[in-house]
Amino acid sequence: MASKLATCFVCCNLSSGFNNCNNNYNQPTRRVMCSPFPSSCKIRHLRILSSQQQKRQYHKKTSSSSSSSQPSSIDGGRTIDPKSNHDHSPHNSTPSALNVNGAEQAEQLSGGQLEDLLSMIKNAEKNILLINQARVRALEDLQKVLAEKKALQAEVNDLEMRLAETDARIEVADQEKTHVELMEGQLEKLRNELAEKGSTEESNAELHDLHNDRIHSLTEELNSVREENASLKNAIESFKIQLNDVKNNDERLVVLEKERLYLESTLKDLESKLSISPEDVSELSTLRVECKHLSDKVENLQLLLDKATEQANQAVIVLEENQDLQRKVDKLETSLEEANVYKLSSDKLLKYNELMQQKIKLLENSLQKSDEDINSYIQLYQQSVNEFQDTLDILKKESKRKTLDEPVEDMPWEFWSQLLLLIDGWTLEKKIAVDDAKLLREKVWKKDKSISDVYMACKGQNEDGAISAFLGLTSSATSPGLYVIHIAAEMAPVAKVGGLGDVVCGLSKALQKKGHLVEIVLPKYDCMQYDRIGDLRALDVVIESYFDGQLFKNKIWVGTVEGLPVYFIEPHHPDKFFWRGDFYGERDDFRRFSYFSRVALEFLLQAGKKPDIIHCHDWQTAFVAPLYWDIYAPKGLNSARICFTCHNFEYQGTAAASELESCGLDSHHLNRPDRMQDNSAHDRVNSVKGGVVYSNIVTTVSPTYAQEVRTAEGGKGLHSTLSTHSKKFIGVLNGIDTDIWNPATDPFLEVQYSANDLQGKAENKEALRKNLGLSSADVKRPLVGCITRLVPQKGVHLIRHAIYLTLELGGQFVLLGSSPVPHIQREFEGIANHFKNHDNIRLILKYDESLSHTIYAASDMFIIPSIFEPCGLTQMISMRYGAVPIARKTGGLNDSVFDIDDDTIPSQFRNGFTFLNADEKGIDGALVRAINLFRDDPESWKQLVQKDMNIDFSWDSSAAQYEELYLKSVTRGRAVKRT
C-alpha cells in the first residue's frame, strides 16, 4: 500500500488537488482506486493542501505585520483546541481586534492572493466532503466484511456437522461390509451342505437369488456412501478455501479499522485548522460583494453590446436595400441612353442603306471580273496538273528501275540460303546448266530484287514453271564478294564437340554479314541435333565418289543452320562411317574423314561450284588440300584458294602411309619429308602436315599460340614445317558468336540480364543452386565454374586441386565436362560420388548445352588452368556473362585475359586473374586473390564484372582479318593465272 500511495502522490498536481491525479478518483462513469482503500491516498492530498494553506497565511501575516511590534505566526502565536472551533491567539482575544486586523489585511491583500485563498477554501471543502464519503464507504465495507464473516462462520459450523455425519456413515458402512462378509461365509457353508445332501436345484436357486438381492442392495448402499464421502471431501476443500478467505477478510478488516481511525484523526486536524481563519472568511465575504458588483456591471455592458449589435444589423439591412435601389436606378439610366441612341441611329440607317446599295452594285461588277480571272486560273491549274502527272510517271519509272537494281536488305539470310540451295539442287539434278546456275548465284550474291520477286511469285507453282521463270533472269553479272565454302567435321549448334564447331559457325555468319557468299559442307551424323536444322531435305541426286578402288554412292541433304546454307553428305558405304552414335573416337577415323574430304570435293565439282576460297579445318578435313591440288584441280575445280586452320596441333591425324591410297592419293608421291611424311615416323603420313604444305593460307587460333607451336615443345613435331612455311602462317584470335552467347537474349537462362542490370545474374545463380541441390544459405558465397573437356591439355590436376581449394576458401564449385581418357573419367567419377550430396560441390560429367549457358550466367568466376590453350572460347564466353576468368598465361588465354594487378598492362585492358606456372602454387595465388576481392570489395568486383561484359569478343574483328587474308590470296592466285 505504501508503494501505491507514493505513486499516487507523485502523479498529483498540487495546485489542483485531486482533479489531475492519474488515478482519476472523480471519474463520472466509475470509481478507480490507486489502492484497495482510496481514503489514504486522499488524506495525503489533504495534508499537502493544508501545508500549502499554512504557508500562504504565514506570508500574508508577515507582510501585514511589518509595522506591528508583535510578530504573528501560525506556529508561535496561536494554540488550537481540538475540541473547539475558537482561536485562543492573543491577537484575536476580542472581536474588535479581529475586525481591525481583518480590515488591515483585506486592504493589503492582492488580487492573486485572494484567488489563491478562495481556491484553497473550495479545495478544503471538497476534501472534507471526500473524507466524509470515504468514512461512509469504509463503514459500509466494514459492515459487509462482518456480515460475510458471520455467514462464513455459519457455513463452517454446517460443514463441521456434515463431516461428523459422514464419519458416522463411514463407520456404519464398515460394519455393513463386515456383516456382508460374514453372510457370504455362511452362504458358502449352506451351499456345501446342500451339495452334500443332494438338495434340489430349486432350493439352490432360491438361496442364490436371495443372496444376490442382499448383495446388490448392500453394494448400492456402499456406492452411495462412497459418493457422499467424495462430495464431503470436495465440501471440505471448498471450506478450507473459504476459511482462507475469512482469514484474509480478517486481515483486511484490521487494515480498514486502522484506516478509519487515521481518517478520523486527520479530519479533526483539518477542522481545527479551518477554525483559525475567520478573518479570511470575512475577507472572502467582502470579495464576494465586490465580485457581485462587478458581475452586475458586466451584465449591463452585455445588454448595451446586444443593443448595439441589433442596431448594426438593422443598418446593414438598410444599406443592402439602398444598394439594390441604386442598381435599379443605374439600369433605368442605361435603358434611357440606349433609347436615345436608337432614335438617333434610325435616321442614320436610312442614309446607310443608300450607301450599301451603291456598294452592292460595285461588288457585282467586281465579282464578274473575278469570275473571269478564276476561269483563267483554272485553265492554268489544269495545265500544271497535267505536267505534274507526266513528271510523276517519269519518277515512278525511274524509281522502279532503281528499285530493281538495288539490293534487297529486308529479307533474312535464311531466305537467300534457301534460294542458293534451290539453285544448287537444280544444278546437281541437271535441270539447269552450270553457267545459268552461276549467273543465278551472282544475282543471289547481290540480293537482286528480281530474283527475290520471281522466287516469291513461283511459290506454289510446279517446278518446270519455276525453272523457266528463273532462267528468264539470266544475264551477265559480277560477283559483289567472295564465295567461301567451309569443309569441316563440326558446326555449332548441330554437330559440336569443342571450339571448332563454334568457329565454323561464328566465322561463317560474320563473313556472310560482310556480304560474302558462305556455304558449309558437313558429314550427316546420326547423332546431330536435327531439330536445329531448318528445312532439311534430301536432293534427288546421287554423288558417286572413289574409295578403296571403287565408287560409292552418297546422298546429299540440304538445310539451313543459323541462317547459313549447309550441305550434309550421307555416305552409302557398308562401314556406315557416320552412323556410329558419336562424332570422333572411332578406330577408323582416318578412313572416315579421308572419305568425307574426297566426297566433299566431288560434290563441289559435280555441282559446278566455283568458290574463291575452300576453308578446311583440323586434321579431319586437312586431306582436302592435297586432294584438291593433286586430283580435282586437274578435273576443273580450279577456281579456289585453299585456307587451312589448325585449331590444336596436339591432334595431327597420323596413319600408315598406305592409308592414303584408299582416298585415291599417291602415297609414294606424298610420303616425303617436304610433303605429308610425318616428321617423327617416316613410314607414316601426317594429315595436318599435308594441310600446312598444300594450303595457300595457314592459320591458327591466336597470335601467342602461333608463336608457341614454332617451338619444339609447342609444335608437337611440326615446328620445323611451320618455320619453313612461316610466310603463309599466321595466328588470328577467334571470336564468339554474340548472337548465341548473349545474356540479354539467351533463352536457356532463368532470367536475362545485361551489364547495366546485374540483378538477373544473381537470380540465375540462385536458380542453378536450387537445380543442382547446392546450399543457398549464404548468398555472398562465391561460385566458381569450370566447363571443359577433361584431358591433360586442360590441366586436370589443377582443376582437381581447385575443387578442394575453393571448398577450403568457403566457395562453391561446379564442373561440367567429360573425359575420353578412361582413367581420368574414373578419377572424376570418384570425386563426383564423394561430393554427391555436398552443399557446395557438384560435378556433372557430361556435356549439356543448356546447362553450360546456365553455369556461365550463374558463376562469379571461371577457372581455365590449361597447360596449353590454342585459343579458348571459355574465357570469352565467361566474360560475356559476367564471370571473371582465372586463367593460366598460355596461348589464346594470354591474348585475351590480363591480370588486374599487372601494372605493365593499361588499366582499361585488365579483366581477370592470371598465373604462369602450371602448378598448385600458381593457381592458389590467383584463386585466393579473386575470392578475396569478391568478398572484401564488392563495388570493385561489380565494376570488373561490368567491364568484362562490355568487352567486344565478337567475330567482326577476326572476320575482317580473314577477309583480308582471303582477298590477298585470291588476288595473288588470279595474278598467277594471268601470267
Secondary structure, 3 states (H helix, E strand, C coil): CHHHHHHHHHHCCCCCCCCCCCCCCCCCCCCCCCCCCHHHHHHHHHHHHHHHHHHHHHHHHHHHCCCCCCCCCCCCCCCECCCCCCECCHHHCCHHHHHHHHHHHHHHCCHHHHHHHHHHHHHHHHHHHHHHHHHHHHHHHHHHHHHHHHHHHHHHHHHHHHHHHHHHHHHHHHHHHHHHHHHHHHHHHHHHHHHHHCCCHHHHHHHHHHHHHHHHHHHHHHHHHHHHHHHHHHHHHHHHHHHHHHHHHHHHHHHHHHHHHHHHHHHHHHHHHHCCCHHHHHHHHHHHHHHHHHHHHHHHHHHHHHHHHHHHHHHHHHHHHHHHHHHHHHHHHHHHHHHHHHHHHHHHHHHHHHHHHHHHHHHHHHHHHHHHHHHHHHHHHHHHHHHHHHHHHHHHHHHHHHHHHCECCCCCHHHHHHHHHHHHHHHHCCCCCHHHHHHHHHHHHCCEHHHHHHHHHCCCCCHHHHHHHHHCCCCCCCCCCCEEEEECCCECCCECCCHHHHHHHHHHHHHHHCCCEEEEEEECCCCCCHHHCEEEEEEEEEEEEEECCEEEEEEEEEEEECCEEEEEEEECCCCCCCCCCCCCCCCCHHHHHHHHHHHHHHHHHHCCCCCCEEEEEHHHHCCHHHHHHHHHHHHCCCCCEEEEECCCCCCCCEEEHHHHHHHCCCHHHHCCCCCCECCCCCCEEEHHHHHHHHCCEEEECCHHHHHHCCCHHHHCCCHHHHHHCHHHEEECCCCCCCCCCCCCCCCCCCCCCECCECHHHHHHHHHHHHHHCCCCCCCCCCEEEEECCCCHHHCHHHHHHHHHHHHHCCCEEEEECCCCCHHHHHHHHHHHHHCCCCCCEEEECCCCHHHHHHHHHHCCEEEECCCCCCCCCHHHHHHHCCCEEEEECCHHHHHHCCECCCCCCCHHHCCEEEECCCCHHHHHHHHHHHHHHHHHCHHHHHHHHHHHHCCCCCCHHHHHHHHHHHHHHHHHHHHHHHC
